[in-house]
Amino acid sequence: MNNIKQTFSIKDLENLCGVKAHTIRIWEKRYNLLSPDRTNTNIRTYNLKNLQKLLNVTYLVNSGYKISRISKLGTEEINEYVRSIVSDNSAKNQAINSFKIAMLNYDLELFLETYSQLESKRNFKEIFVDVFIPLLKEIGLLWQTDTISPAHEHFISNLIKQKLLLNIEKLQYSKPTKTDRAFILFLPENEIHELGLLYINYEILLHGYKAIYLGPSIPLDSLPNMLSLHDDVVFISYFTIRPEKDNIKKYLEDFNTIVCTNRVNELWMLGKQAMYVSNHTGHNHRYFESISSLISEL
């Protein structure tokens, strides 16, 4: 695993906090808000304490506090102001900031403490939709801009996955209340990004349906033997990196040839790659732009 990241560029701060580098420089110069170090070539560098302070300051500014007022507070006073704000929206934003800090510092204790605070006020669905999904979107952008390493992304994603699996297990103890159809969830071969599909699995169970979760990298020829589970089986898959754009059409044709030989079964698809199915979507292939649009069909 990569070493804990201790120094950040002003561009890193901009990406992590959502505050333009120009504004950060003004806050430094006018209000002496941060005290960056300088490289031999006079480039600003910031430590983890600077980042945490800026996240909290940004949070207070977004909550209506004036930067001129915040700049007169010490670090502990800023932290206390943050802790004193208890509105739902504010708590959500602060939780996202705390999870970012936990990710950057590989801090399991902070992750669990933040999650526990959320859990005392919200159910898991609210936590996932209102906090984890926005957090994961931000993390994706941070990874693309090299602000964080793959190790950071894997650390936080696996912790979120653990919470998701725990809540799925709780639902699995209840018998399905809806029996008109069953759902088989799988990812194509060489596709390993499963958080979105796991959450759909959670929602299907929450809605009272039977769900069979097969997981990552499933070959199509292993699916036909699943058809005996129910008279009406709906397959759901999430195409993040596979199949590739040029192979989408053939993949759907293979699905129909291999899986739908005796009866036609629906295939519901999501993900970045799935957007390319629109020009050759069969009557049994459905593309959903978002998890919420798919859930509305349950």
Secondary structure, DSSP 8 states (H G I E B T S, - for coil): ------EE-HHHHHHHH---HHHHHHHHHHH-----EE-TT--EEEEHHHHHHHHHHHHHHHTT--HHHHTTS-HHHHHHHHHH---HHHHHHHHHHHHHHHHHTT-HHHHHHHHHHHHTTS-HHHHIIIIIHHHHHHHHHHHHTTSS-HHHHHHHHHHHHHHHHHHHHHHHTS--S--S-EEEEE--TT----HHHHHHHHHHHHTT-EEEEEESS--GGGSGGGGGG-SSEEEEEE-SS-S-GGGHHHHHHHHHHHH-SSS--EEEEESTGGGGGGGG--TTEEE-SSHHHHHTT-
